Every structure is written in structure tokens, then in C-alpha cells.
Amino acid sequence: MRISEIKPLPVMIENLHLQALLAHTHPTLLIHPKTDRIVFANQAAANLLGRSIEELLTTSMSALHKGQVPSLVVFSEAAFYHGFAWTRGLDLTRPDGTELKLEHEARPLILDGEEYLTVTISDLDARHRRDVDSEADDYLREGIAEWRRAERFFREIERENQLILGAAGEGIYGVNSDGITTFVNPAAERMLGWTAEELVGREIHSIIHHSHVNGDPYHAEQCPIYNAFREGIVRRVDDEVFWRSDGKPIRVEYTSTPIRDHGLVIGAVIVFRDITERKIAEEKLHAALAEVDRLRERLELENAYLQEEILSTNNHHEIIGQSDAIQGALKQIDLVAPTDANVLITGESGTGKELIARAIHQASARSDRVLVRVNCAAIPHELFESEFFGHVRGAFTGAVRDRVGRFELADGGTLFLDEVGEIPLELQGKLLRVLQDQKFERIGEERTREVNVRLIAATNRDLKEEVRQGRFREDLYFRLNVFPIECRPLRERPDDIPPLASHFLRNICQRLNIAQPTLTRGQVRTLQNYGWPGNARELENVIERAAILAHDGKLHFDLPEQGGRDSRKLAPPATEPEAKPEKTVLTRGELRQTEYDNIIHALTMTKGKVFGENGAAALLDIKPTTLASRIKKFKIDRRSFAANETID
């Protein structure tokens, strides 16, 4: 029952003895213990305490007896337990500063189903002895003696409890059913920076638990501490914040346990501990573990990448050849390798551009770190940025975890961009920024990361023409073309064919675990007379096929008859001199249509087969991964070509 709901006393009090008590000239107060409020005071009490009746009705017993809350609680509990209580241990100071030595007597009573205490107070300085001669006073004297024994008992219990609370390392405080603080132990005072006098008698949630750690309001109806005595269940919280008196938060874990009296929940006891240092240590540990996971992932990626490189290598790690073109390339490698200059390697497919990139890396100061190779022609356009710079989990659909990009993987080493002309125009600006500033951001992340990467690029396109056509940024071209190296086609350096053929034959036989056939001079001349449109890659494939099909140690090379060494240089004879056709310039759309028609024709001839010796990639003289990327780009369904095999 709240104060505003209590009926006027003349209406609610019908017991004659109670009327006499309240009208008695002795200073008397009527207390509602659940709210700690004074609900009635007679004029004698007002005169003794130096306050008006109206002032007394707007205050509480704990406020009237500041600093004596534990003794007041023991006094009230004894009155309800024994039916009577008496003490001289509760003092009071009047508003004018006069200190009063008082004697308190209390008896419980019930009004309208609510429990109350009647408290009669006496000034000991004005009345030194009480007249106990009458029979009633004898009964009172016996009650007083009994109370004194009970008081000593409760004081001993209180003293022991205070010692326990004082020795406890955890913070402990209590609240009543209205959330008003009833006690605070010393450990809680130290952790919170508030004294018990500042907290007892006040609504504690608004003082130490008013906000979340992010500053959002923490409403009392959401507080687990309050819910403990509202719902009557124990609440445990692992990580929240209490606010100190200096405005700083401390991270705490706490348990709120309801207090019951005769089956009714009358409050709660909260036990908490400061876990700020532990949480800081945990966060540092999580950060360290995340860094370990990042490094482990990077090492796994490097390992997987290197394993892939081992499997896909051309089985030779040195540049083979004795021609002037090869010797010139080796000199250029020696010049540029010790520097960090960007290198652009140009040449037809299969001329050894990747070998030159590896040789530059191995001869550089970065040779102890990884050389990361990226085939730009095999990456779908929508995944270029993720492949280069990485992404964080949730950055886009399918991003189920963080991914390290190729630039970050190559930090401290060398990044080799093969088929650099395939990079989309919209991504070239970001690539230029990384080359200039050595900084980038993962997709979905605002953090800027710094890298130290040396870039080597390769292309079989004419990038100058690509710049002129608007398909390649001019500033990026100049940034890449710091030190150009040209790989000459194999048909222009026939002197390199014999050592290359011998090298391929030896490595292939070792890999296939077969006897090595003899390579004769006549066979070498046959190889030198062929034009090699696929360059060294085609030569290696021809040698491997011949080694597999060799019989009795003899090789046989099945080369096209029209594949003479100078076939690319010679034009077919014209029937009439004036019939020489004029060169036609194709638009970008016409080039795309021509490429599309060429792929369709190749897939038709191979019945949809892309990989392998008789696949469309070999027919078109491009890498299978490049062809697969372009098939995806043109949205061509290879199954429609494969279906033709079942038709007679």
C-alpha cells in the first residue's frame, strides 16, 4: 500500500485501544515498514522531534535516523518477531542541531491487511527513570528485559554479519521491493566510489545502473536486478556495467537473489565483482587469436598457392636458350631484378613471360617471400576486387568468412599479374591507387591496410592500342611500363628449339617414368622448320605426345604440313596484283562478335570439349582457364554442343 492510498486515520482506525494509543500524549509514530514511511505522527512526537506533523509525514524513518539503518532494521524485525521491541541505541538530531538521546518502543499492528509499527519515543534526558510500580509496568519491565536479551542477540548477529560483509571481496548491497538501497558493504563502496551513506535510502538503479556501456538508457523495468524480486527468481548476468561516482563504467558480473519473508518477496541481495581487467585481458586474447587465425589463414593460402604452382609449373625453373633474344632478356633481368621497379613483360602466349617474372623475383631481394601469380583472364569481372583486395564476412552474398586478397598475400614479396589487359576498366583506377600509395581496403571494411608489393605484369595484347581504344587507362599503362621486357616468339629464335626440346623430353620422361627416346638431328630440323604458333607451350605438348607414342625408342612428330617456320610471315600468293584486299578496322562490338563466333565454331568442332589435347582451348591456342572465363562471359552453354554427340 502506498502512502497516497492510505485512508484518513479517523476512518480506518476503529479499535478503541489504538485510538487511545494514537491520541496518547506520549510521542507516537505509525510506520509503514515496507515503504519506510511515517504515515501518522501525533503532536507530542512533532514537539519532541522539532518538526511539524506535515514534515514528519513526508519523510522516512531511515532519513530520520541517518547512519543507523542496520540498527533500525534489527529494531523493526525484532518488533515483528517478538510482538514488542525496545532500544536506547537509536539517536536523533533535531533540525536546530540539538542531539537527542531517545528510547524507542515498537509494537506491530495490522490495518486493512497491511502491517504497521507503532513507535513510541521518549527523551532520556528529560526522564531518567520510568515508573514501573504498577502491575502493567511490571509486565513492561519483564518485556524490556526480554527485549534487552533479544537486542544483545540481534546486535551480536548484526556484528557478525557486518564482519562478514566487511571481509567479503565481492561487492554486496541490498534493495527493498521498491528498489531502495538498504545496505552496502565496504567492497561495494571501494569498487563504486560511493559511500554507504550516499546510497542507503536512495533508488540505486538510477545511480549506478542507469545506462548501458554504449550510453543508451537502461530502464528499470528491463533491469535483471529488479526482475529478481518482481518475479521471485535468481538472476545472473555475466557482463554489464555499473557506473562509478566519477562517471566511469566498470564491467561487472552479478547475481541478484530475491529475499522472502513469510512467502512474500520483500527485496533482493546483489553480489557483484569487477571483471574489467579480466574482460580487457579476454579482448586482448581474442584479438591475438584473431591475428593468429589471420596469419594461419595467410600461411594456408600461401601453402595452397605454392602447391598449386608446383602442380601447374612447366617442370623447369630456368630460362633455356642460346639465341641473342634470350641472352638479351637475361641481361635485362640482371639489371631490373635488384630494384623494386615495376616490370611489364609483353609477348605472345607461351613465350615464357611467367618464367621471366619468376627469374626477376628469384634474383631480387624479395626472393625469401612468395611470388603470387594472378591470371586476370580467369577471374570473373564481379570477383576482381575481392580477388585483389579481399573481403570481410558478410560483405556480399556468399562471403561467409574473411578472405585475404592477393595484394595482402604478396605483402613483402612480388605480385605477378598475368594477362593484365583483362582487368576491367572500372577496377584499373583502384589498382593504380594501390601501386601509387601501397594502400587498400578490403570489401566491406573501412580499415585501410598498407602493403609493400613489387608488381610484375604480363600481357599478349598491345596495351598502347588498348589505351588508344579507351579500354586501358593511360596512367596505369605508364605506371606498369616502367621497365618493359619483350619475349620473342619461338619461330624468331630457332636456335633455342634444340635445347628446349631436349629439356622438355628429359623432364617429361622423368615425370611419366618412361624410357627416354633418342632425339635425332633430323627430328630437330623438323621441329625448327615448324612455325610454332603456340610457342614453347606448344613445343612441350608436342614433345610429350611424341614421348608417349614412342615405339622402340623412336620419336615421331605429327606436325601440320603448313606449319613452316615462316608461315606467319608469308602471305598466300595473289592471283592478281590488284586484288590485294584493304585492311578493315573493326568496332569493339564487331570484335566481340568475331570472338564469340570463333568460340562457337571451336566448341562445335570439339563437341563442347574445352580441356585436353583435342579441346577447344588447344584449337584456339589459348589457356583452358581463359576459354572457360570467356565462355562464362558470353553466357555460352557447353552442354548444347556436347548433346550433339548422341545424334547419329
C-alpha positions as CSV (number, residue, x, y, z in Angstrom):
1,M,0.0,0.0,0.0
2,R,1.4,3.4,-1.0
3,I,1.1,6.5,1.1
4,S,-1.3,8.1,-1.3
5,E,-3.6,5.1,-0.9
6,I,-3.9,5.2,2.9
7,K,-7.3,6.3,4.1
8,P,-7.7,9.1,6.6
9,L,-6.9,7.7,10.1
10,P,-10.3,8.6,11.8
11,V,-12.0,6.5,9.1
12,M,-9.7,3.5,9.0
13,I,-8.9,3.2,12.8
14,E,-11.9,1.7,14.7
15,N,-10.1,-0.1,17.5
16,L,-10.6,1.9,20.7
17,H,-7.2,0.9,22.2
18,L,-5.5,2.1,19.0
19,Q,-7.4,5.4,19.1
20,A,-6.3,5.8,22.7
21,L,-2.7,5.0,21.7
22,L,-2.6,7.5,18.8
23,A,-4.2,10.2,20.9
24,H,-1.8,9.5,23.8
25,T,0.3,12.3,24.9
26,H,3.5,10.2,24.5
27,P,5.3,11.0,21.3
28,T,4.0,8.3,18.9
29,L,4.6,7.5,15.2
30,L,2.9,5.0,12.9
31,I,5.3,3.4,10.4
32,H,4.7,1.5,7.2
33,P,7.8,-0.7,7.1
34,K,7.6,-1.9,3.5
35,T,7.9,1.7,2.3
36,D,9.8,3.0,5.4
37,R,7.4,5.9,5.5
38,I,5.9,7.7,8.6
39,V,2.1,7.6,8.0
40,F,1.0,9.1,11.3
41,A,2.6,11.3,14.0
42,N,0.9,13.0,17.0
43,Q,1.6,16.4,18.2
44,A,3.8,15.2,21.1
45,A,6.1,13.5,18.6
46,A,6.3,16.6,16.5
47,N,7.2,18.7,19.5
48,L,9.9,16.3,20.7
49,L,11.5,15.9,17.2
50,G,11.3,19.6,16.4
51,R,9.3,19.1,13.2
52,S,5.8,19.7,12.2
53,I,3.4,16.8,11.7
54,E,3.4,17.6,7.9
55,E,7.2,17.4,7.8
56,L,7.2,14.1,9.5
57,L,4.6,12.7,7.1
58,T,6.9,13.5,4.1
59,T,10.0,11.8,5.5
60,S,11.1,8.2,6.3
61,M,12.4,6.5,9.4
62,S,15.8,5.8,7.8
63,A,16.1,9.5,6.8
64,L,15.1,10.5,10.4
65,H,17.9,8.2,11.8
66,K,20.7,8.8,9.3
67,G,23.6,6.4,9.5
68,Q,21.7,4.0,11.7
69,V,19.9,1.9,9.1
70,P,21.3,-1.6,10.3
71,S,20.2,-0.9,13.9
72,L,16.8,0.4,12.7
73,V,16.3,-2.8,10.6
74,V,17.2,-5.0,13.6
75,F,14.8,-3.0,15.8
76,S,11.9,-3.3,13.3
77,E,12.5,-7.1,12.7
78,A,12.5,-7.7,16.5
79,A,9.2,-5.9,16.9
80,F,7.6,-8.1,14.3
81,Y,9.3,-11.3,15.7
82,H,8.5,-10.8,19.4
83,G,5.5,-8.5,19.2
84,F,7.4,-5.8,21.1
85,A,10.7,-4.1,20.8
86,W,12.7,-1.6,22.9
87,T,16.0,0.2,22.4
88,R,18.1,3.1,23.5
89,G,20.5,2.6,20.6
90,L,18.7,4.9,18.1
91,D,19.6,8.6,18.5
92,L,18.4,11.6,16.5
93,T,19.4,15.2,15.8
94,R,16.7,17.9,15.6
95,P,16.8,20.5,12.8
96,D,18.2,23.1,15.2
97,G,21.2,20.8,15.8
98,T,20.2,19.5,19.2
99,E,21.2,15.9,19.7
100,L,18.5,13.7,21.4
101,K,19.1,10.6,23.5
102,L,16.0,8.6,22.8
103,E,14.3,5.5,24.0
104,H,12.2,3.7,21.3
105,E,9.4,1.2,21.9
106,A,7.6,-0.5,19.0
107,R,4.6,-2.8,18.6
108,P,3.2,-4.3,15.4
109,L,-0.4,-3.9,14.3
110,I,-2.4,-4.7,11.1
111,L,-4.7,-2.2,9.4
112,D,-6.7,-3.2,6.3
113,G,-4.5,-6.2,5.9
114,E,-1.3,-4.1,5.9
115,E,1.4,-4.5,8.6
116,Y,2.4,-1.3,10.6
117,L,4.6,-0.4,13.6
118,T,3.6,2.0,16.3
119,V,6.7,3.6,17.7
120,T,6.7,5.5,21.0
121,I,9.7,7.6,21.7
122,S,10.9,9.2,24.9
123,D,13.6,11.8,25.7
124,L,16.0,10.1,28.2
125,D,17.5,13.4,29.4
126,A,14.0,14.6,30.4
127,R,13.0,11.4,32.1
128,H,15.8,9.4,33.7
129,R,13.7,6.7,35.2
130,R,10.4,5.1,34.3
131,D,7.7,4.4,36.8
132,V,7.2,0.7,36.7
133,D,5.4,0.2,40.1
134,S,2.0,-0.8,38.6
135,E,1.1,-4.3,37.5
136,A,1.2,-3.1,33.9
137,D,4.6,-1.7,34.4
138,D,5.9,-5.0,35.8
139,Y,4.8,-6.6,32.6
140,L,6.5,-3.9,30.7
141,R,9.7,-4.4,32.8
142,E,9.7,-8.1,32.0
143,G,9.2,-7.3,28.3
144,I,12.1,-4.8,28.4
145,A,14.4,-7.3,30.0
146,E,13.4,-9.8,27.4
147,W,13.9,-7.3,24.7
148,R,17.4,-6.4,26.0
149,R,18.4,-10.0,25.8
150,A,16.9,-10.1,22.2
151,E,18.7,-6.9,21.4
152,R,22.0,-8.3,22.6
153,F,21.4,-11.4,20.5
154,F,20.5,-9.4,17.4
155,R,23.3,-7.0,17.9
156,E,25.7,-9.9,18.0
157,I,24.2,-11.3,14.8
158,E,24.4,-7.8,13.3
159,R,28.1,-7.5,14.3
160,E,28.9,-10.9,12.8
161,N,27.0,-10.0,9.6
162,Q,28.9,-6.7,9.4
163,L,32.2,-8.5,9.8
164,I,31.3,-11.0,7.1
165,L,30.1,-8.2,4.8
166,G,33.2,-6.2,5.5
167,A,35.5,-9.1,4.8
168,A,33.8,-10.1,1.6
169,G,35.9,-9.4,-1.5
170,E,32.8,-9.1,-3.7
171,G,30.6,-6.0,-3.7
172,I,27.3,-6.7,-1.9
173,Y,24.3,-4.4,-1.5
174,G,20.6,-4.9,-0.7
175,V,17.4,-3.3,-2.0
176,N,13.8,-3.5,-0.9
177,S,10.8,-4.2,-3.0
178,D,10.8,-0.6,-4.2
179,G,14.4,-0.7,-5.3
180,I,15.6,1.4,-2.4
181,T,19.0,0.6,-1.1
182,T,19.0,-1.0,2.4
183,F,22.8,-1.7,2.9
184,V,26.1,-1.5,1.1
185,N,29.3,-3.4,2.1
186,P,32.8,-1.8,2.1
187,A,33.9,-3.8,-1.1
188,A,31.0,-2.2,-3.0
189,E,32.0,1.2,-1.7
190,R,35.5,0.7,-2.9
191,M,34.5,-0.5,-6.4
192,L,31.7,2.0,-6.9
193,G,33.3,5.1,-5.3
194,W,30.1,5.8,-3.4
195,T,29.8,5.7,0.4
196,A,27.0,3.7,2.1
197,E,25.5,7.0,3.4
198,E,25.2,8.2,-0.2
199,L,23.4,5.1,-1.4
200,V,21.3,3.8,1.5
201,G,17.8,5.1,1.3
202,R,18.0,6.0,-2.4
203,E,16.9,4.3,-5.5
204,I,20.2,2.7,-6.6
205,H,19.4,1.8,-10.2
206,S,19.3,5.5,-11.2
207,I,22.7,6.0,-9.6
208,I,24.9,3.0,-10.7
209,H,22.9,1.2,-13.3
210,H,21.2,3.9,-15.3
211,S,22.9,3.3,-18.8
212,H,24.3,0.6,-21.0
213,V,28.0,0.8,-21.9
214,N,27.1,2.5,-25.2
215,G,25.3,5.2,-23.4
216,D,21.8,4.0,-24.2
217,P,19.3,4.4,-21.2
218,Y,18.9,1.3,-19.1
219,H,15.2,1.4,-18.0
220,A,14.4,-0.1,-14.5
221,E,11.7,-2.4,-15.9
222,Q,14.5,-4.1,-18.0
223,C,16.9,-4.4,-15.1
224,P,17.6,-8.1,-14.1
225,I,18.2,-6.9,-10.5
226,Y,14.7,-5.5,-10.2
227,N,13.2,-8.5,-12.0
228,A,14.7,-10.8,-9.3
229,F,12.3,-9.5,-6.7
230,R,9.5,-8.8,-9.1
231,E,9.5,-12.3,-10.4
232,G,10.9,-14.0,-7.4
233,I,13.7,-15.8,-9.3
234,V,17.5,-15.6,-9.1
235,R,19.1,-13.6,-12.0
236,R,22.7,-14.0,-13.1
237,V,24.4,-11.6,-15.6
238,D,27.9,-12.3,-17.0
239,D,28.8,-8.9,-18.5
240,E,27.2,-5.5,-17.8
241,V,28.5,-2.1,-16.5
242,F,28.0,-0.3,-13.2
243,W,28.8,3.4,-13.1
244,R,31.2,4.8,-10.6
245,S,30.8,8.1,-8.7
246,D,33.4,9.6,-11.1
247,G,31.2,8.8,-14.1
248,K,33.4,5.9,-15.3
249,P,32.0,2.5,-16.1
250,I,33.3,-0.7,-14.6
251,R,32.4,-4.1,-16.2
252,V,30.7,-6.4,-13.7
253,E,29.2,-9.8,-13.4
254,Y,26.5,-10.1,-10.7
255,T,23.8,-12.3,-9.1
256,S,20.5,-10.9,-7.8
257,T,18.8,-13.1,-5.3
258,P,15.3,-12.4,-4.0
259,I,14.7,-12.1,-0.2
260,R,11.5,-13.7,1.1
261,D,9.6,-13.1,4.3
262,H,6.6,-15.4,5.1
263,G,6.5,-16.3,1.4
264,L,6.5,-12.7,0.2
265,V,9.4,-11.2,-1.7
266,I,10.5,-8.1,0.1
267,G,13.7,-7.3,-1.8
268,A,16.9,-8.6,-3.2
269,V,20.6,-9.0,-2.3
270,I,23.1,-8.3,-5.2
271,V,26.6,-9.8,-5.2
272,F,28.9,-8.5,-7.9
273,R,32.6,-8.4,-8.8
274,D,34.6,-6.1,-11.0
275,I,35.7,-8.0,-14.2
276,T,37.1,-5.0,-16.1
277,E,40.7,-6.3,-16.1
278,R,39.6,-9.8,-17.0
279,K,37.5,-8.6,-19.9
280,I,40.4,-6.4,-21.1
281,A,42.6,-9.5,-21.0
282,E,40.0,-11.6,-22.8
283,E,39.6,-8.9,-25.5
284,K,43.4,-8.8,-26.0
285,L,43.4,-12.6,-26.1
286,H,40.6,-12.6,-28.7
287,A,42.5,-10.0,-30.8
288,A,45.7,-12.1,-30.5
289,L,43.8,-15.2,-31.5
290,A,42.2,-13.4,-34.4
291,E,45.6,-12.3,-35.5
292,V,46.9,-15.8,-35.2
293,D,43.9,-17.0,-37.3
294,R,44.7,-14.4,-39.9
295,L,48.3,-15.4,-40.1
296,R,47.4,-19.1,-40.1
297,E,44.9,-18.4,-42.9
298,R,47.6,-16.5,-44.8
299,L,50.1,-19.3,-44.4
300,E,47.5,-21.8,-45.5
301,L,46.7,-19.7,-48.6
302,E,50.4,-19.4,-49.3
303,N,50.9,-23.1,-48.9
304,A,47.9,-23.9,-51.1
305,Y,49.1,-21.4,-53.6
306,L,52.6,-22.8,-53.7
307,Q,51.2,-26.4,-54.0
308,E,49.1,-25.2,-56.9
309,E,52.1,-23.6,-58.5
310,I,54.2,-26.8,-58.1
311,L,51.5,-28.8,-59.8
312,S,51.0,-26.3,-62.6
313,T,54.7,-25.5,-63.3
314,N,56.2,-26.2,-66.6
315,N,58.7,-28.5,-64.9
316,H,61.6,-26.2,-65.4
317,H,62.7,-23.2,-63.3
318,E,65.4,-21.8,-65.6
319,I,65.2,-20.0,-68.9
320,I,66.5,-22.3,-71.6
321,G,68.0,-20.9,-74.7
322,Q,71.1,-19.6,-76.5
323,S,69.7,-17.1,-79.0
324,D,70.5,-13.4,-78.9
325,A,66.9,-12.8,-77.8
326,I,67.3,-15.0,-74.8
327,Q,70.7,-13.5,-73.9
328,G,69.3,-10.0,-74.1
329,A,66.3,-10.9,-71.9
330,L,68.7,-12.4,-69.3
331,K,70.7,-9.1,-69.3
332,Q,67.6,-7.1,-68.7
333,I,66.6,-9.4,-65.8
334,D,70.0,-8.9,-64.2
335,L,69.5,-5.1,-64.5
336,V,66.0,-4.8,-63.1
337,A,65.9,-7.6,-60.5
338,P,67.8,-5.8,-57.7
339,T,65.4,-2.8,-58.0
340,D,61.7,-2.6,-57.0
341,A,60.7,-1.1,-60.3
342,N,57.5,-2.3,-62.0
343,V,58.1,-4.6,-65.0
344,L,55.8,-5.1,-68.0
345,I,56.5,-8.3,-69.9
346,T,55.0,-8.5,-73.4
347,G,54.9,-11.3,-75.9
348,E,52.7,-14.0,-77.5
349,S,51.1,-16.7,-75.4
350,G,53.6,-19.5,-74.5
351,T,56.8,-17.4,-74.9
352,G,57.8,-17.7,-71.3
353,K,56.6,-14.5,-69.7
354,E,56.0,-16.2,-66.4
355,L,59.5,-17.7,-66.5
356,I,61.0,-14.2,-66.8
357,A,58.8,-13.0,-63.9
358,R,60.0,-15.9,-61.7
359,A,63.6,-15.2,-62.7
360,I,63.2,-11.5,-61.7
361,H,61.7,-12.5,-58.3
362,Q,64.3,-15.1,-57.6
363,A,67.1,-12.6,-58.3
364,S,65.6,-9.9,-56.2
365,A,65.9,-9.1,-52.5
366,R,62.3,-10.4,-52.1
367,S,63.2,-14.0,-53.1
368,D,62.6,-15.2,-49.5
369,R,58.9,-14.2,-49.8
370,V,56.3,-15.7,-52.1
371,L,55.7,-14.8,-55.7
372,V,51.9,-14.6,-56.1
373,R,50.6,-15.2,-59.6
374,V,47.1,-13.9,-60.7
375,N,45.7,-15.0,-64.0
376,C,43.5,-12.0,-64.7
377,A,41.8,-13.7,-67.7
378,A,40.4,-16.4,-65.4
379,I,38.7,-14.2,-62.9
380,P,35.0,-13.3,-63.4
381,H,34.6,-9.5,-63.6
382,E,32.4,-9.3,-60.5
383,L,35.1,-11.0,-58.4
384,F,38.1,-9.0,-59.4
385,E,38.0,-6.6,-56.4
386,S,37.6,-9.5,-53.9
387,E,40.4,-11.4,-55.6
388,F,42.8,-8.5,-55.5
389,F,41.9,-6.8,-52.1
390,G,40.0,-9.5,-50.2
391,H,36.7,-9.1,-48.3
392,V,35.2,-9.3,-44.8
393,R,32.5,-11.7,-43.8
394,G,29.1,-10.5,-44.8
395,A,30.4,-8.0,-47.4
396,F,28.2,-9.6,-50.0
397,T,26.2,-12.7,-50.6
398,G,28.3,-15.8,-50.2
399,A,31.0,-14.0,-48.1
400,V,30.8,-16.4,-45.2
401,R,34.2,-15.6,-43.8
402,D,37.1,-13.0,-44.1
403,R,39.3,-13.5,-47.2
404,V,42.8,-12.3,-47.7
405,G,43.3,-10.7,-51.1
406,R,46.3,-11.3,-53.4
407,F,47.9,-8.0,-52.6
408,E,47.9,-8.7,-48.9
409,L,49.1,-12.3,-49.6
410,A,52.0,-10.9,-51.6
411,D,53.0,-8.3,-48.9
412,G,56.8,-8.2,-48.8
413,G,57.0,-10.2,-52.0
414,T,56.1,-10.0,-55.6
415,L,52.7,-9.9,-57.4
416,F,52.7,-11.2,-60.9
417,L,49.6,-10.1,-62.9
418,D,49.3,-12.3,-66.0
419,E,47.0,-11.1,-68.8
420,V,46.9,-7.7,-67.2
421,G,45.0,-6.4,-70.2
422,E,41.9,-8.4,-69.0
423,I,41.4,-6.2,-65.9
424,P,38.1,-4.3,-66.1
425,L,38.3,-0.6,-66.7
426,E,36.4,0.2,-63.6
427,L,38.9,-1.6,-61.4
428,Q,42.0,-0.1,-63.0
429,G,41.7,3.1,-61.0
430,K,41.8,1.2,-57.7
431,L,44.8,-0.8,-58.9
432,L,46.5,2.4,-59.8
433,R,45.9,3.8,-56.3
434,V,47.5,0.7,-54.7
435,L,50.5,1.0,-57.0
436,Q,50.9,4.6,-56.1
437,D,50.1,4.6,-52.3
438,Q,50.6,0.9,-51.4
439,K,47.3,1.1,-49.5
440,F,43.9,-0.6,-50.0
441,E,40.7,-1.6,-48.2
442,R,39.0,-5.0,-48.1
443,I,35.5,-5.1,-49.5
444,G,33.1,-4.2,-46.6
445,E,35.8,-2.8,-44.4
446,E,36.7,0.8,-43.6
447,R,40.2,0.0,-42.3
448,T,43.0,1.0,-44.6
449,R,45.8,-1.6,-44.9
450,E,49.3,-0.9,-46.1
451,V,51.4,-3.4,-48.2
452,N,54.8,-3.5,-49.7
453,V,54.4,-5.2,-53.0
454,R,56.6,-5.3,-56.1
455,L,54.5,-5.7,-59.3
456,I,55.3,-7.6,-62.5
457,A,52.7,-7.6,-65.2
458,A,52.5,-9.6,-68.4
459,T,50.2,-9.3,-71.5
460,N,49.9,-10.7,-75.0
461,R,48.0,-7.6,-76.0
462,D,49.2,-4.3,-77.5
463,L,48.5,-2.1,-74.5
464,K,49.2,1.1,-76.4
465,E,46.4,0.2,-78.8
466,E,44.2,-0.7,-75.9
467,V,44.9,2.8,-74.4
468,R,44.0,4.4,-77.8
469,Q,40.8,2.4,-78.0
470,G,39.9,3.5,-74.4
471,R,40.0,0.0,-73.0
472,F,43.0,0.6,-70.7
473,R,43.9,3.6,-68.6
474,E,46.9,5.5,-69.9
475,D,48.1,6.4,-66.4
476,L,48.0,2.8,-65.4
477,Y,49.9,1.8,-68.5
478,F,52.7,4.3,-67.7
479,R,52.8,3.0,-64.1
480,L,53.2,-0.6,-65.3
481,N,55.6,0.1,-68.2
482,V,58.5,1.3,-66.1
483,F,60.8,-1.4,-67.3
484,P,59.5,-3.3,-70.4
485,I,60.8,-6.7,-71.4
486,E,59.7,-8.3,-74.7
487,C,59.5,-12.1,-75.1
488,R,60.3,-13.0,-78.7
489,P,58.2,-15.8,-80.3
490,L,59.9,-19.2,-80.8
491,R,59.7,-19.0,-84.6
492,E,62.1,-16.0,-84.5
493,R,64.7,-17.9,-82.4
494,P,65.1,-21.4,-83.9
495,D,68.4,-21.8,-82.2
496,D,66.6,-22.2,-78.9
497,I,64.5,-25.2,-80.2
498,P,67.2,-27.9,-79.7
499,P,68.0,-27.2,-76.1
500,L,64.3,-26.6,-75.3
501,A,63.3,-29.9,-76.9
502,S,66.0,-31.9,-75.1
503,H,65.0,-30.2,-71.8
504,F,61.3,-31.0,-72.3
505,L,62.0,-34.6,-73.3
506,R,64.2,-35.3,-70.3
507,N,61.7,-33.8,-67.8
508,I,58.7,-35.4,-69.3
509,C,60.2,-38.9,-69.3
510,Q,61.2,-38.5,-65.7
511,R,57.7,-37.4,-64.7
512,L,56.0,-40.2,-66.7
513,N,58.6,-42.7,-65.6
514,I,59.3,-44.0,-69.1
515,A,62.5,-44.6,-71.0
516,Q,63.9,-41.5,-72.8
517,P,63.8,-41.9,-76.6
518,T,66.6,-40.5,-78.7
519,L,66.1,-37.1,-80.3
520,T,67.9,-37.1,-83.7
521,R,69.3,-34.2,-85.7
522,G,66.7,-34.8,-88.4
523,Q,63.9,-34.6,-85.9
524,V,65.4,-31.4,-84.5
525,R,65.4,-29.9,-88.1
526,T,61.8,-30.9,-88.4
527,L,61.0,-29.0,-85.2
528,Q,62.9,-26.0,-86.4
529,N,61.1,-25.8,-89.7
530,Y,57.7,-25.6,-87.9
531,G,56.2,-22.1,-87.1
532,W,55.1,-22.9,-83.5
533,P,52.1,-20.6,-83.2
534,G,51.8,-21.8,-79.6
535,N,55.5,-21.2,-78.9
536,A,57.3,-23.1,-76.2
537,R,54.0,-24.4,-74.7
538,E,53.0,-26.0,-78.0
539,L,56.6,-27.4,-78.3
540,E,56.3,-29.0,-74.9
541,N,52.9,-30.6,-75.7
542,V,54.2,-32.0,-79.0
543,I,57.2,-33.5,-77.2
544,E,55.0,-35.0,-74.5
545,R,52.7,-36.6,-77.1
546,A,55.6,-38.0,-79.1
547,A,57.2,-39.4,-75.9
548,I,54.0,-41.2,-75.0
549,L,53.6,-42.6,-78.5
550,A,57.3,-43.5,-79.0
551,H,58.0,-47.0,-80.2
552,D,61.3,-48.9,-79.8
553,G,62.9,-45.7,-78.6
554,K,62.0,-43.7,-81.7
555,L,60.1,-40.4,-81.7
556,H,57.6,-39.3,-84.3
557,F,56.4,-35.8,-84.5
558,D,52.9,-35.3,-86.1
559,L,53.1,-31.6,-87.2
560,P,50.8,-29.8,-89.7
561,E,52.3,-29.6,-93.1
562,Q,51.6,-26.0,-93.5
563,G,53.4,-25.2,-90.2
564,G,56.6,-24.0,-91.7
565,R,58.8,-21.7,-89.6
566,D,58.0,-18.6,-91.6
567,S,54.3,-19.4,-92.2
568,R,53.1,-16.4,-90.2
569,K,55.4,-14.1,-92.1
570,L,54.4,-15.3,-95.6
571,A,51.2,-14.2,-97.3
572,P,49.4,-16.5,-99.8
573,P,50.2,-15.6,-103.4
574,A,47.6,-13.4,-105.0
575,T,46.1,-14.4,-108.4
576,E,46.1,-10.8,-109.4
577,P,48.3,-8.0,-108.1
578,E,45.3,-5.6,-107.9
579,A,43.2,-8.0,-105.9
580,K,45.1,-7.2,-102.6
581,P,42.3,-6.5,-100.0
582,E,42.3,-3.4,-98.0
583,K,42.6,-3.6,-94.2
584,T,39.3,-3.1,-92.4
585,V,39.1,-1.6,-88.9
586,L,36.6,-3.5,-86.7
587,T,34.5,-1.8,-84.0
588,R,34.5,-3.1,-80.4
589,G,31.1,-4.8,-80.9
590,E,32.4,-6.4,-84.1
591,L,35.5,-7.7,-82.3
592,R,33.3,-9.2,-79.6
593,Q,31.0,-10.8,-82.2
594,T,34.1,-12.2,-84.0
595,E,35.4,-13.6,-80.8
596,Y,32.0,-15.1,-80.0
597,D,31.6,-16.7,-83.4
598,N,35.2,-18.1,-83.2
599,I,34.5,-19.7,-79.8
600,I,31.1,-21.1,-81.0
601,H,32.9,-22.6,-84.0
602,A,35.6,-24.2,-81.9
603,L,33.1,-25.7,-79.5
604,T,31.1,-27.1,-82.4
605,M,34.1,-28.8,-83.8
606,T,35.1,-30.3,-80.4
607,K,31.5,-31.1,-79.3
608,G,31.8,-28.8,-76.3
609,K,35.2,-30.1,-75.1
610,V,37.3,-27.3,-73.6
611,F,40.2,-29.0,-71.9
612,G,42.7,-31.6,-73.2
613,E,44.7,-32.2,-76.4
614,N,41.7,-32.1,-78.7
615,G,39.7,-29.5,-76.8
616,A,38.6,-26.1,-78.0
617,A,41.3,-24.3,-75.9
618,A,44.0,-26.2,-77.8
619,L,42.2,-25.4,-81.1
620,L,42.1,-21.7,-80.3
621,D,45.6,-21.7,-78.8
622,I,44.6,-20.2,-75.5
623,K,44.7,-21.4,-71.9
624,P,41.7,-23.6,-70.9
625,T,41.0,-21.3,-67.9
626,T,41.0,-18.3,-70.2
627,L,38.5,-20.0,-72.6
628,A,36.3,-21.1,-69.6
629,S,36.2,-17.5,-68.4
630,R,35.2,-16.2,-71.9
631,I,32.5,-18.9,-72.2
632,K,31.1,-17.7,-68.9
633,K,31.4,-14.1,-70.1
634,F,29.4,-14.8,-73.3
635,K,27.0,-17.0,-71.3
636,I,27.5,-20.0,-73.7
637,D,26.1,-23.3,-72.6
638,R,28.6,-26.0,-73.5
639,R,26.1,-28.8,-72.8
640,S,24.3,-27.9,-76.0
641,F,27.4,-28.8,-78.0
642,A,28.0,-32.0,-76.1
643,A,24.5,-33.1,-76.8
644,N,25.3,-33.4,-80.5
645,E,27.4,-36.5,-79.8
646,T,24.3,-38.6,-79.3
647,I,22.9,-37.7,-82.7
648,D,23.9,-40.1,-85.5
